[in-house]
Amino acid sequence: MKKFLLILVLAGFSVYTFSQNTDTANIKIIQDSRINTLIGTHIMINEYKLSNPDNDGIDGYRINIFFDSGNNSKSMAEKIRENFINNHPATGVYISFRSPYYYVRVGDFRTKIEAESFFKKISKHYPNAWIIKNEINFPSLDKFNNL
């Protein structure tokens, strides 16, 4: 009985102590001053990349929906591009040629998860499609201004 009473008193004291501590905690962050320099350098590099017209893009993912070689491969690639644009006008479509193949790739996905999500949507219409790591266009800054 004494043990039970002791536990009850200690539990009550603990609850009382924690309930009385209503002050907000003050946290002081101490960091190396070079971190601000690194952040500033990173921002300058990104601004340079965005403003430089010679810069092709950044690493990301696209979905390859067509590739072929042969006499009609260019015209087939253009037909598939037009068909895709009609069905998905908001998604970028890119035709490229690397001898002897013409490729049609779609999307500018920053992460593989984004690419997989879109891949699931189009896989019924493009059963031979696959996700490929590719250099993509910079994302539009307009969508980040609304956040």
C-alpha positions as CSV (number, residue, x, y, z in Angstrom):
1,M,0.0,0.0,0.0
2,K,2.9,2.3,0.8
3,K,4.4,1.7,-2.7
4,F,1.1,2.5,-4.4
5,L,0.7,5.7,-2.4
6,L,4.3,6.7,-3.2
7,I,3.7,6.1,-7.0
8,L,0.5,8.0,-6.8
9,V,2.2,11.0,-5.2
10,L,5.1,11.0,-7.6
11,A,2.8,10.7,-10.6
12,G,0.7,13.6,-9.3
13,F,3.8,15.7,-8.7
14,S,5.1,15.0,-12.2
15,V,1.8,16.0,-13.8
16,Y,1.7,19.2,-11.7
17,T,5.3,20.1,-12.6
18,F,4.8,19.6,-16.4
19,S,1.5,21.4,-16.4
20,Q,3.1,24.5,-14.7
21,N,5.8,24.8,-17.4
22,T,4.0,26.9,-20.0
23,D,6.9,29.1,-21.1
24,T,7.8,28.9,-24.7
25,A,11.2,27.4,-25.4
26,N,14.0,29.6,-26.8
27,I,16.2,27.9,-29.3
28,K,19.5,29.4,-30.3
29,I,21.0,28.2,-33.5
30,I,24.7,28.5,-33.9
31,Q,26.1,27.9,-37.4
32,D,29.2,28.5,-39.3
33,S,29.2,31.7,-41.2
34,R,30.3,29.9,-44.3
35,I,26.9,28.3,-44.6
36,N,25.4,31.6,-45.6
37,T,28.2,32.0,-48.2
38,L,27.3,28.5,-49.6
39,I,23.6,29.3,-49.8
40,G,24.4,32.6,-51.6
41,T,26.7,30.9,-54.0
42,H,24.0,28.2,-54.7
43,I,21.4,30.9,-55.4
44,M,23.8,32.8,-57.8
45,I,24.5,29.5,-59.7
46,N,20.8,28.8,-60.1
47,E,20.0,32.3,-61.3
48,Y,22.8,32.1,-63.8
49,K,21.5,28.8,-65.1
50,L,18.0,30.2,-65.5
51,S,19.2,33.3,-67.3
52,N,21.7,31.6,-69.6
53,P,20.1,30.7,-72.9
54,D,22.9,28.3,-73.8
55,N,22.1,26.1,-70.8
56,D,20.1,23.1,-71.9
57,G,18.4,22.1,-68.7
58,I,18.7,20.0,-65.6
59,D,18.8,16.4,-64.7
60,G,15.3,14.8,-64.6
61,Y,13.1,12.2,-66.2
62,R,11.1,11.8,-69.4
63,I,9.0,9.0,-70.8
64,N,10.1,7.5,-74.1
65,I,6.9,6.7,-76.0
66,F,8.4,5.9,-79.4
67,F,11.6,5.0,-81.1
68,D,12.2,3.6,-84.6
69,S,14.6,3.6,-87.5
70,G,14.0,3.3,-91.1
71,N,12.5,5.1,-94.0
72,N,9.3,6.3,-92.4
73,S,10.6,6.7,-88.8
74,K,10.6,10.5,-88.9
75,S,7.1,10.8,-90.2
76,M,5.9,8.2,-87.7
77,A,7.6,10.2,-84.9
78,E,5.9,13.4,-86.0
79,K,2.5,11.6,-86.1
80,I,2.9,10.2,-82.6
81,R,4.0,13.7,-81.4
82,E,0.9,15.3,-82.9
83,N,-1.4,12.6,-81.4
84,F,0.2,13.0,-78.0
85,I,-0.2,16.8,-78.1
86,N,-3.9,16.5,-78.9
87,N,-4.4,14.2,-75.9
88,H,-2.0,15.9,-73.4
89,P,-1.6,19.6,-74.5
90,A,0.0,20.6,-71.1
91,T,2.9,18.1,-71.4
92,G,6.0,18.8,-73.4
93,V,6.8,16.5,-76.3
94,Y,10.3,16.2,-77.8
95,I,11.5,14.5,-80.9
96,S,15.2,13.7,-81.1
97,F,17.4,11.9,-83.6
98,R,20.4,9.8,-82.7
99,S,21.5,7.9,-85.6
100,P,19.7,5.7,-86.8
101,Y,16.8,6.2,-84.4
102,Y,14.1,8.8,-84.0
103,Y,12.8,9.2,-80.4
104,V,9.7,10.8,-79.0
105,R,10.0,11.6,-75.4
106,V,7.4,13.4,-73.2
107,G,7.4,15.3,-70.0
108,D,9.8,17.3,-67.8
109,F,9.7,15.4,-64.5
110,R,12.0,16.4,-61.7
111,T,11.6,13.1,-59.8
112,K,11.1,9.5,-60.9
113,I,7.9,9.4,-58.8
114,E,6.4,12.2,-60.9
115,A,7.4,10.3,-64.1
116,E,5.9,7.1,-62.8
117,S,2.6,8.8,-61.9
118,F,2.3,10.1,-65.5
119,F,3.6,6.8,-66.9
120,K,0.6,5.0,-65.3
121,K,-1.8,7.4,-67.0
122,I,-0.4,6.9,-70.5
123,S,0.7,3.3,-70.4
124,K,-2.6,2.0,-71.8
125,H,-2.1,4.1,-75.0
126,Y,1.7,3.6,-75.2
127,P,2.4,0.0,-74.0
128,N,6.0,0.1,-75.2
129,A,6.8,3.3,-73.3
130,W,9.5,3.4,-70.5
131,I,10.9,6.0,-68.2
132,I,14.4,7.4,-69.0
133,K,16.7,9.6,-67.1
134,N,17.2,12.7,-69.3
135,E,18.1,16.3,-69.3
136,I,14.9,18.3,-68.9
137,N,13.8,21.9,-69.3
138,F,13.8,24.1,-66.3
139,P,10.5,24.2,-64.5
140,S,8.4,27.3,-65.0
141,L,8.8,29.8,-62.1
142,D,5.2,30.9,-62.5
143,K,3.9,27.8,-60.6
144,F,6.2,28.5,-57.7
145,N,5.1,32.1,-57.4
146,N,1.6,31.0,-56.3
147,L,2.8,29.0,-53.3
